[in-house]
Amino acid sequence: MKQFFVNSGPHVRSSITTRRIMFDVCIALLPSLVMGLVYFGGPAAFTVAIAVVGALLSEFCYKLCQRKKVSQIIAEFDFTSLITGLILGLILPPLDYSHWYIPLLSSIFAIIAVKMIFGGTGKNIVNPAVTGRIFAFIAFLSVVSSYFPNPEINTLNNTIVAGATPLTQFLKNGFDMQAVGITNVDLLLGTGLAGSIGETCKVAILVGYIYLSVRKVIKWQYPLIYVGVTGLISVFCAKCDFNVFLPSILSGGLLFGAVFMATDYVTSPVGTLAQYVYYVILGVITGLLRFGTSIEVVSFAILLGNLIVPLLSIYLKPRHFGEKKIFEIIKEKLPKKKEGK
């Protein structure tokens, strides 16, 4: 007797698989990873490595607890836990070796509490990497909020010179480029800037964005909507000063979040209209919260956006071919007026 497998729809034959998509995302993240290692050196490599290992081991141990065989776990590996650990490591600041527990606990929380408990790949309601970053921010605020510029590593006593990110400086100085002493070119290249490992070099992020767009892993317009709306909200909050637009979109983790986190298939809505509304909402939330808190809020904005995705998917879901709108159904059920003689 043949063995039958029942899977959820859609049942479409295609060469595009979850594993292939995640592998493409890995490739797109490589430029940001390489530039993070170039700028921050050992602390960056250490932070990312611990986050990745923690994510992989968390998923492996959880599946072992489900009494799955090692061969089955390896066969089911789809790179999603690797992506979660990699993104989580890149959105953390480069940490001192004594703080090894921060990326480890954050990745364990992201995989176990956010992904696996809800059923694994494709069933989590919020982005695991985003939630892991928020966990690290809340649990270890004093450490995670201490950034240092990439050339400011004191090799004599092995201490890290902490400082504010360019975004924090901009927000506190009304996006005055001269007061902060940073140019748009500095923001684009990431030279000499404080920040998280993967968010610093915007050129590397743009290379990954172009790759994902060409490979049709993401739709090119969605990150642009998020980034553009955030920039316009920043201009509005700065009393319509359009000089604020470029610094607002080039500083912080906006570009990285728009390309690699907000575009997550599982935690974004279904349907073109719902997608447009979703990214506009993300831009509005990010722009307003930035000026209200004077800190980077991309992770919090994406988390809030994830929570409203079910509503968008319900009320803005695409209409199937031949499906009638609600008012058309009501109209058909109403009694028809008799025509006069």
BAVOTOR-913153 format. One record per residue: residue in one letter; z, y, x of N, C-alpha, C in turn. Coordinates in steps of 0.1 Angstrom, whole numbers, plus 5000, padded with zeros to 4 digits. Each point is the difference from the previous one (the first is absolute). Example, Ala and Ser with C-alpha at 12.3 -4.5 7.8 and 13.67 -1.06 7.14 Angstrom:
<sites>
  aa  n.c3  n.c2  n.c1  ca.c3  ca.c2  ca.c1  c.c3  c.c2  c.c1
   A  5078  4943  5132   5000   5012   4991  5000  5012  5009
   S  4993  5011  4996   5000   5011   5009  5008  5011  4992
</sites>
This chain:
<sites>
  aa  n.c3  n.c2  n.c1  ca.c3  ca.c2  ca.c1  c.c3  c.c2  c.c1
   M  5000  4988  5008   5000   5012   4992  5000  5012  5009
   K  4991  5010  4996   4999   5012   5008  5012  5009  4997
   Q  5003  5008  5011   5011   5009   4998  4995  5014  4997
   F  5006  5006  4989   4995   5013   4996  5011  5011  5003
   F  4995  5011  5004   5008   5012   5004  4998  5011  4989
   V  5011  5005  4995   4999   5011   4990  5005  5013  5007
   N  4991  5010  5000   5003   5013   5006  4998  5011  4990
   S  5006  5011  5002   4998   5011   4991  4986  5007  5003
   G  4995  5006  4990   4987   5006   5001  5001  5013  5008
   P  4988  5006  5004   4987   4996   4996  4995  4988  5008
   H  4992  4992  4994   4994   4988   5007  4986  5004  5005
   V  5000  5006  5012   4987   5005   5005  4998  4994  5014
   R  4989  4995  5003   4997   4994   5013  4996  5012  5009
   S  5007  5001  5011   4997   5011   5009  5005  4997  5014
   S  4994  5005  5010   5004   4999   5014  5012  5009  5003
   I  5003  5009  4991   5011   5010   5002  5013  4993  4996
   T  5009  4997  5009   5013   4994   4997  5011  5009  5004
   T  5012  4997  4996   5012   5008   5004  5001  5000  5015
   R  4998  4988  5006   5001   4999   5015  4990  5009  5007
   R  4988  5001  4995   4990   5008   5007  5003  5015  4998
   I  5005  5004  4988   5003   5014   4998  5012  5004  5009
   M  5010  4992  5001   5011   5003   5008  4997  5000  5015
   F  4990  4992  5004   4996   5000   5014  4992  5013  5003
   D  4993  5005  4990   4993   5013   5002  5010  5011  5001
   V  5011  4999  4992   5011   5010   5001  5006  5000  5014
   C  5002  4988  5005   5006   4998   5014  4991  5008  5010
   I  4987  4998  4999   4990   5006   5009  5001  5015  4998
   A  5001  5005  4988   5000   5015   4997  5013  5006  5006
   L  5011  4992  5001   5013   5005   5005  5000  5001  5015
   L  4991  4992  5006   5001   5000   5015  4999  5013  5007
   P  4991  5009  4996   4999   5013   5007  5013  5008  4999
   S  5007  5000  4989   5013   5006   4998  5010  4994  5009
   L  5000  4986  5000   5009   4993   5009  4998  5003  5015
   V  4988  5000  5004   4997   5002   5014  5004  5014  5004
   M  4997  5010  4992   5004   5014   5003  5015  5002  5000
   G  5007  4993  4990   5014   5000   5000  5006  4995  5013
   L  4995  4989  5005   5004   4994   5013  4997  5009  5011
   V  4989  5007  5000   4996   5009   5011  5010  5012  5000
   Y  5003  5006  4989   5008   5011   4999  5015  4998  5002
   F  5005  4988  4994   5014   4998   5000  5005  4989  5009
   G  4990  4991  5005   5004   4990   5010  5008  4989  4995
   G  5010  4996  5008   5008   4989   4997  5008  5000  4987
   P  5007  5011  4997   5007   5001   4987  4991  4997  4988
   A  4987  5004  5000   4991   4998   4989  4997  4985  5000
   A  4996  4994  5011   4997   4986   5000  5012  4991  4996
   F  5012  5004  5004   5012   4993   4996  5002  5001  4985
   T  4999  5012  4994   5002   5002   4986  4990  4992  4991
   V  4987  5001  5004   4990   4993   4992  5001  4985  5001
   A  5003  4995  5012   5001   4986   5003  5012  4994  4991
   I  5012  5007  5000   5011   4995   4993  4997  5000  4985
   A  4993  5010  4995   4997   5001   4985  4990  4988  4997
   V  4990  4998  5008   4990   4989   4997  5007  4987  5001
   V  5008  4997  5010   5006   4987   5001  5010  4998  4989
   G  5007  5010  4996   5010   4999   4989  4993  4997  4987
   A  4988  5006  4997   4993   4998   4988  4994  4986  5000
   L  4995  4995  5011   4994   4987   5000  5011  4989  4998
   L  5011  5002  5008   5010   4990   4999  5007  5000  4986
   S  5001  5011  4994   5006   5001   4986  4992  4992  4990
   E  4987  5002  5000   4992   4992   4991  5000  4986  5003
   F  5000  4996  5013   5000   4986   5004  5013  4993  4995
   C  5011  5007  5003   5013   4994   4996  5002  4999  4985
   Y  4995  5010  4993   5001   5000   4985  4992  4988  4995
   K  4988  4997  5005   4992   4989   4995  5006  4987  5004
   L  5007  4999  5012   5007   4988   5003  5011  4997  4991
   C  5007  5011  4995   5010   4998   4990  4995  4996  4987
   Q  4987  5002  4997   4993   4995   4988  4996  4985  5002
   R  5004  4995  5011   4996   4986   5004  4985  4997  5001
   K  4994  5010  5006   4986   4998   5003  4999  4995  5015
   K  4989  4992  5002   4998   4995   5013  4994  5010  5009
   V  5003  4999  5013   4995   5009   5010  4985  5001  5000
   S  4993  4989  4998   4985   5000   4999  4995  5007  4988
   Q  5008  5000  4989   4996   5007   4988  5002  5015  5002
   I  5011  5004  5006   5003   5014   5003  4989  5006  5009
   I  4996  4992  5010   4989   5005   5009  4987  5002  4992
   A  4997  4990  4992   4988   5000   4992  5000  5012  4990
   E  5011  5004  4995   5001   5011   4990  5001  5014  5007
   F  5001  5000  5013   5002   5013   5007  4987  5009  4997
   D  5003  5012  4995   4988   5008   4996  5001  5014  5007
   F  5008  5002  5010   5002   5012   5008  5007  5011  4993
   T  5005  4998  4987   5006   5011   4993  5014  5003  5006
   S  5007  4990  5005   5013   5003   5006  4998  5007  5014
   L  4989  4996  5007   4997   5007   5012  4997  5015  4998
   I  4992  5002  4989   4996   5014   4997  5013  5008  4996
   T  5009  4994  4993   5012   5007   4996  5008  5004  5012
   G  5002  4990  5009   5008   5003   5012  4993  5010  5009
   L  4987  5000  5001   4992   5009   5009  5001  5014  4994
   I  4998  5002  4987   5001   5013   4994  5014  5005  5001
   L  5010  4992  4997   5014   5004   5001  5003  5005  5014
   G  4996  4993  5010   5003   5004   5013  4993  5013  5004
   L  4988  5002  4995   4993   5013   5003  5005  5012  4992
   I  5007  4998  4989   5005   5012   4993  5015  5002  5003
   L  5005  4993  5010   5013   5002   5006  4999  5008  5013
   P  5010  5008  5003   4999   5007   5013  5002  4990  5011
   P  4996  5003  5013   5003   4991   5011  5015  4999  5002
   L  5006  4989  4999   5014   4998   5001  5005  4995  5014
   D  5012  5004  5003   5006   4996   5012  5003  4985  4999
   Y  5000  4993  5011   5002   4985   5000  5013  4996  4994
   S  5010  5009  5000   5013   4996   4995  5000  5000  4984
   H  4989  5005  4994   4999   5001   4986  4990  4989  4995
   W  5000  4989  5006   4991   4989   4997  5001  4995  4985
   Y  5012  5002  4995   5004   4994   4987  4993  5008  4989
   I  4996  5013  5002   4994   5008   4990  4987  4995  4995
   P  4990  4998  5009   4987   4994   4995  5002  4986  4995
   L  5009  4993  5006   5002   4986   4996  5005  4999  4985
   L  5011  5007  4997   5006   5000   4987  4990  5006  4990
   S  4993  5011  5004   4990   5006   4991  4989  4991  4996
   S  4995  4992  5010   4989   4990   4997  5005  4989  4991
   I  5012  4995  5003   5006   4990   4992  5002  5004  4985
   F  5005  5013  4998   5001   5005   4987  4987  5001  4993
   A  4990  5005  5008   4986   5002   4994  4994  4987  4995
   I  5002  4989  5008   4993   4988   4997  5008  4992  4989
   I  5013  4999  5002   5009   4991   4992  5002  5007  4986
   A  5006  5012  5001   5004   5007   4987  4989  5006  4992
   V  4989  5004  5007   4989   5007   4993  4988  4991  4997
   K  4997  4991  5009   4988   4992   4998  5003  4986  4995
   M  5008  4992  5008   5001   4986   4997  5008  4997  4987
   I  5011  5008  4998   5008   4997   4988  4992  5002  4987
   F  4990  5009  5000   4991   5003   4989  4989  4990  4999
   G  4999  4990  5009   4990   4990   4999  4990  4999  5011
   G  5001  5009  5010   4991   5000   5011  4988  5009  4999
   T  4990  4997  5007   4988   5008   5001  4994  5003  4986
   G  4998  5013  4997   4993   5004   4988  5009  5002  4988
   K  5014  4997  5002   5009   5001   4989  5011  5010  5001
   N  5000  5007  5012   5010   5010   5002  4996  5013  4992
   I  5010  5007  4995   4998   5012   4992  4999  5012  5008
   V  5006  5000  5012   4999   5012   5009  4995  4996  5013
   N  4996  5009  5008   4995   4997   5014  5011  4996  5009
   P  5000  4988  5006   5011   4995   5008  5002  5009  5012
   A  4990  5004  5007   5001   5008   5012  5007  5014  4997
   V  4995  5006  4989   5006   5013   4996  5015  4998  4997
   T  5003  4990  4993   5014   4997   4996  5009  4997  5012
   G  4994  4993  5010   5007   4997   5012  5003  5013  5008
   R  4990  5009  5000   5002   5013   5007  5011  5008  4993
   I  5000  5000  4987   5011   5007   4992  5014  4994  5003
   F  5000  4987  5000   5012   4993   5003  5006  5004  5014
   A  4991  5001  5010   5004   5005   5013  5005  5014  5000
   F  4993  5008  4992   5004   5015   5000  5013  5001  4993
   I  5003  4993  4990   5013   5001   4992  5011  4994  5008
   A  4998  4988  5006   5011   4993   5006  5003  5005  5014
   F  4990  5005  5007   5002   5005   5014  4994  5014  5002
   L  5004  5009  4992   4994   5013   4999  5001  5008  5013
   S  5011  4999  5007   5002   5008   5012  4991  4995  5011
   V  4997  4987  5000   4991   4995   5011  4985  5001  4996
   V  4997  4997  4988   4986   5000   4996  4994  5014  4999
   S  5009  5010  4998   4995   5014   4998  5000  5007  5014
   S  5003  4993  5011   5000   5006   5013  4987  4997  5007
   Y  4991  5009  5000   4987   4998   5007  5000  5006  5013
   F  4990  4996  5009   4999   5007   5012  4985  5001  5004
   P  4996  5012  5006   4986   5001   5004  4996  4990  5010
   N  4987  4996  4999   4996   4989   5009  5001  5002  5015
   P  4999  5013  5005   5001   5001   5015  5015  5003  5004
   E  5009  5000  4990   5014   5004   5003  5009  4988  5002
   I  4996  4990  5007   5009   4988   5003  5006  5003  5014
   N  5013  5001  5001   5006   5002   5012  5002  4987  5008
   T  4992  4998  5010   5001   4987   5007  5011  4999  5009
   L  5007  5011  5003   5011   4999   5010  5012  4994  4994
   N  5004  5004  4988   5012   4993   4994  4997  4992  4988
   N  4987  4998  4997   4995   4991   4989  5005  5005  4987
   T  5000  5013  4998   5004   5006   4987  4988  5006  4993
   I  5001  5001  4987   4989   5005   4992  5004  5014  4995
   V  4991  5010  5002   5002   5013   4996  4996  5001  4985
   A  5009  5002  4991   4997   5000   4986  4995  5014  4996
   G  4992  5001  4990   4995   5013   4995  4995  4998  4986
   A  4997  5011  4993   4995   5000   4987  4985  4998  5000
   T  4995  4994  4990   4985   4997   4999  4993  5013  4997
   P  4987  5001  5003   4993   5012   4997  5001  5004  4985
   L  4999  4990  4991   5001   5004   4986  5013  5007  4997
   T  5011  4995  5005   5013   5006   4997  5001  5014  5006
   Q  4994  5002  5011   4999   5014   5006  4992  5009  4992
   F  4988  4995  4995   4991   5008   4992  5007  5004  4987
   L  5006  4990  4993   5007   5003   4987  5011  5010  5002
   K  5007  5000  5011   5011   5009   5002  4996  5014  5004
   N  4987  5000  5005   4995   5013   5005  4988  5005  4992
   G  4999  4994  4987   4989   5005   4992  4986  4997  5005
   F  4999  4989  5007   4987   4996   5006  4994  5011  5009
   D  5009  5006  5007   4996   5010   5010  4996  4993  5013
   M  4987  4999  5003   4996   4993   5012  5005  5006  5013
   Q  5000  5013  5000   5005   5007   5012  5015  4998  5003
   A  5007  5000  4989   5015   4999   5002  5003  4986  5005
   V  4993  4990  4995   5002   4986   5004  4994  4997  5014
   G  4989  5007  5003   4994   4998   5013  4991  4987  5000
   I  4995  4996  4989   4991   4988   4999  4987  5004  4993
   T  4989  4995  5005   4987   5003   4995  4995  4988  4992
   N  4989  5003  4992   4994   4989   4992  4994  4989  5009
   V  4996  5004  5012   4995   4990   5009  5011  4991  5005
   D  5012  5006  5003   5011   4991   5003  5003  4991  4989
   L  5000  5004  4988   5003   4992   4988  4990  4988  4999
   L  4987  5004  5003   4989   4990   4998  5001  4989  5011
   L  5003  5004  5013   5000   4991   5011  5014  4993  5001
   G  5010  5008  4996   5014   4994   5001  5006  5002  5014
   T  4995  5008  5008   5005   5002   5014  5013  5008  5000
   G  5010  4994  5005   5013   5008   5002  5007  5002  4987
   L  4998  4992  4989   5006   5002   4987  5011  4989  4998
   A  5010  5004  4992   5010   4990   4996  4995  4994  4987
   G  5005  4988  4997   4996   4994   4988  5001  4985  5000
   S  4996  4993  4990   5000   4986   5000  4988  4994  5009
   I  5001  4988  5003   4991   4994   5010  4985  5001  4996
   G  4997  4996  4987   4986   5000   4996  4995  5012  4994
   E  5008  5010  4997   4996   5012   4993  4995  5011  5009
   T  5003  4999  5013   4998   5011   5009  4985  5004  5003
   C  4992  4990  5004   4986   5002   5003  4992  4999  4987
   K  4995  5011  4995   4993   5000   4987  4986  4995  5002
   V  4994  5001  5012   4987   4995   5003  5000  4985  4999
   A  5010  4993  5005   5001   4986   4999  5001  4995  4985
   I  5007  5008  4992   5001   4997   4986  4987  5001  4993
   L  4992  5010  5004   4987   5003   4994  4990  4989  5004
   V  5002  4995  5012   4991   4988   5004  5003  4988  4991
   G  5013  4997  4998   5003   4989   4991  4995  5003  4986
   Y  5001  5012  4995   4995   5004   4987  4985  4997  4999
   I  4993  5004  5009   4985   4998   5000  4997  4985  5000
   Y  5007  4993  5008   4998   4985   5001  5002  4994  4986
   L  5012  5003  4994   5003   4994   4987  4990  5004  4989
   S  4995  5012  5001   4990   5005   4990  4987  4993  5002
   V  4995  4998  5013   4988   4994   5002  5000  4985  4996
   R  5012  4994  5003   5002   4986   4996  5003  4998  4985
   K  5001  5011  4993   5002   5001   4985  5013  4993  4997
   V  5010  5001  5009   5013   4996   4997  5007  5010  4991
   I  4998  5013  5002   5005   5010   4992  4988  5009  4996
   K  5002  5008  4989   4990   5009   4996  5003  5014  5007
   W  4990  5005  5006   5001   5011   5009  5006  5013  4993
   Q  4998  5001  4987   5004   5012   4993  5015  5001  4997
   Y  5006  4988  4999   5014   5000   4995  5010  5006  5010
   P  4999  4997  5014   5009   5007   5009  4997  5015  5001
   L  4987  5004  4998   4997   5014   5001  5006  5008  4988
   I  5001  4993  4988   5006   5007   4989  5015  5002  5002
   Y  5006  4990  5005   5015   5001   5003  5002  5011  5010
   V  4993  5000  5011   5002   5010   5011  4996  5014  4995
   G  4989  5001  4993   4995   5013   4995  5010  5006  4990
   V  5005  4993  4991   5009   5005   4990  5013  5004  5006
   T  5005  4993  5010   5012   5004   5007  4998  5013  5007
   G  4988  5001  5007   4997   5013   5006  4999  5012  4991
   L  4994  4998  4988   4999   5011   4990  5014  5003  4995
   I  5009  4990  4997   5013   5003   4996  5008  5008  5010
   S  4998  4996  5013   5006   5008   5011  4996  5014  5000
   V  4987  5002  4998   4994   5014   4999  5007  5008  4989
   F  5001  4993  4988   5006   5007   4989  5015  5003  5003
   C  5007  4991  5006   5014   5002   5003  5002  5011  5010
   A  4990  5002  5009   5000   5010   5010  4994  5013  4995
   K  5000  5002  4987   4995   5013   4994  4986  5002  5002
   C  4992  4989  4999   4985   5000   5001  4995  5004  5014
   D  5008  4996  5010   4996   5003   5014  4991  4988  5004
   F  4987  5001  5001   4991   4989   5003  5001  4996  5015
   N  5007  5008  5008   5002   4996   5014  5010  4988  5001
   V  5007  4997  4989   5009   4989   5000  4993  4987  4998
   F  4988  5000  4995   4994   4988   4996  4999  4989  5011
   L  4993  5004  5011   4998   4991   5011  5013  4995  5006
   P  5010  5009  5003   5013   4995   5006  5007  4990  4991
   S  4999  5003  4987   5007   4991   4990  4994  4986  4999
   I  4987  4999  5002   4994   4986   4999  5000  4993  5013
   L  5001  5008  5011   5000   4994   5014  5013  4997  5005
   S  5011  5005  4994   5013   4997   5005  5007  4989  4991
   G  5010  4994  5006   5007   4989   4993  4992  4988  4999
   G  5004  4991  4991   4994   4987   4998  4990  5000  4988
   L  4995  5011  4996   4992   5001   4988  4987  4991  5002
   L  4993  5003  5011   4987   4993   5002  5003  4985  5001
   F  5010  4996  5008   5002   4985   5001  5004  4994  4987
   G  5009  5007  4992   5004   4995   4987  4988  4999  4990
   A  4991  5010  5001   4989   5000   4990  4990  4989  5003
   V  4998  4997  5013   4990   4990   5004  5006  4986  4999
   F  5012  4997  5005   5005   4987   5002  5010  4995  4990
   M  5007  5009  4993   5011   4996   4991  4996  5003  4985
   A  4995  5012  4997   4997   5003   4986  4989  4992  4994
   T  4991  4995  5009   4988   4992   4996  5003  4985  4998
   D  5013  4996  5001   5004   4986   4998  4995  4995  4987
   Y  4993  4989  5000   4994   4994   4987  5011  4997  4990
   V  5010  4994  5004   5010   4995   4991  5008  5011  4993
   T  5003  5010  5007   5008   5011   4994  4993  5012  4996
   S  4987  4999  4999   4991   5011   4994  4995  4995  4987
   P  4996  5010  4991   4996   4996   4986  4986  4994  5000
   V  4997  4994  4988   4987   4994   4998  4991  5010  4992
   G  4988  5002  5004   4991   5009   4993  4998  5013  5007
   T  4987  5005  5000   4997   5012   5007  5008  5012  4996
   L  5001  5003  4987   5007   5011   4995  5015  5000  5004
   A  5006  4988  4998   5014   4998   5004  5002  5003  5015
   Q  4990  4996  5008   5001   5002   5014  4999  5015  5004
   Y  4991  5007  4993   4999   5015   5003  5013  5007  4996
   V  5005  4996  4988   5013   5006   4996  5011  4997  5009
   Y  5001  4988  5005   5010   4995   5009  5000  5008  5013
   Y  4989  5002  5006   5000   5007   5013  5002  5015  4998
   V  4996  5006  4988   5004   5014   4998  5015  5001  4998
   I  5006  4991  4993   5015   5000   4998  5007  4999  5014
   L  4995  4991  5008   5006   4999   5014  4999  5013  5007
   G  4989  5006  5000   4998   5013   5007  5009  5011  4995
   V  5002  5001  4986   5009   5010   4994  5014  4997  5004
   I  5005  4987  4999   5013   4997   5004  5003  5003  5014
   T  4991  4996  5009   5002   5002   5015  5001  5015  5003
   G  4990  5008  4995   5000   5014   5002  5013  5007  4996
   L  5004  4997  4988   5012   5007   4994  5013  4995  5007
   L  5001  4987  5003   5012   4995   5006  5001  5005  5014
   R  4989  5002  5007   5001   5005   5014  5006  5014  5000
   F  4996  5008  4991   5005   5014   5000  5014  5000  4994
   G  5003  4991  4992   5014   5000   4994  5010  4994  5010
   T  4996  4991  5009   5010   4994   5009  4998  5003  5015
   S  4989  5006  5004   4997   5003   5014  5000  4988  5009
   I  4997  4988  4994   4999   4988   5009  4987  4993  4995
   E  4997  4989  5008   4988   4992   4996  5004  4991  4988
   V  4992  4999  4990   5004   4993   4988  4989  4991  4995
   V  4990  4997  5009   4989   4991   4996  5004  4987  4995
   S  5010  4994  5007   5004   4986   4996  5007  5001  4986
   F  5008  5010  4997   5006   5002   4987  4990  5003  4990
   A  4990  5008  5003   4990   5003   4990  4992  4987  4996
   I  4996  4992  5010   4993   4988   4997  5009  4990  4992
   L  5013  4999  5003   5009   4992   4992  5001  5004  4986
   L  5001  5013  4998   5000   5006   4986  4987  4997  4993
   G  4989  5001  5007   4987   4997   4994  4998  4986  4997
   N  5006  4991  5008   4999   4985   4997  5007  4997  4987
   L  5011  5008  4997   5008   4997   4988  4993  5004  4987
   I  4990  5009  5001   4993   5004   4988  4987  4993  4998
   V  4996  4992  5010   4988   4993   5000  4998  4991  4987
   P  5011  4993  4996   4998   4992   4988  4997  5008  4987
   L  5005  5012  4999   4996   5009   4989  4986  5004  5001
   L  4995  5004  5012   4986   5004   5002  4991  4988  4997
   S  5004  4988  5004   4991   4988   4997  5000  4997  4986
   I  5010  5003  4992   5000   4997   4986  4992  5011  4992
   Y  5003  5013  5002   4994   5010   4992  4987  5005  5005
   L  4997  4997  5012   4987   5005   5006  4991  4988  5005
   K  5003  4988  4994   4993   4988   5004  4985  5001  4996
   P  4991  4994  5008   4986   5001   4997  4997  4992  4988
   R  4990  5005  4992   4996   4993   4988  4990  4989  5003
   H  5002  4988  4996   4991   4989   5002  4987  5001  4992
   F  4990  4994  5005   4987   5001   4994  5001  4995  4985
   G  4996  5008  4991   5000   4996   4986  5013  5003  4993
   E  5010  5004  5008   5014   5003   4994  4999  5014  4993
   K  5006  5001  4988   5000   5012   4993  5012  5008  5002
   K  4999  5014  5000   5011   5008   5001  5009  5000  4988
   I  5012  5003  5001   5010   4999   4989  4996  5008  4988
   F  4994  5012  5002   4996   5008   4988  4988  4994  4993
   E  4992  4993  5008   4988   4993   4993  5005  4989  4991
   I  5010  4993  5005   5006   4989   4992  5006  5005  4987
   I  5008  5011  5001   5006   5007   4989  4990  5005  4990
   K  4989  5005  5005   4990   5006   4991  4993  4989  4992
   E  4998  4988  5006   4994   4989   4993  5009  4995  4989
   K  5013  5001  5002   5009   4994   4990  5003  5010  4988
   L  4996  5013  5002   5002   5009   4989  4990  4998  4989
   P  5004  5002  4988   4990   4997   4989  4989  5010  5000
   K  4988  4995  4998   4988   5009   5001  4998  5008  4987
   K  4996  5012  5001   4997   5008   4989  4987  4996  4993
   K  5001  4999  4986   4988   4997   4993  4990  5011  4999
   E  4988  4997  5002   4990   5011   5000  4997  5003  4985
   G  4999  5013  4998   4997   5005   4986  4986  4998  4996
   K  4998  4998  4987   4986   4998   4995  4992  5013  5001
</sites>
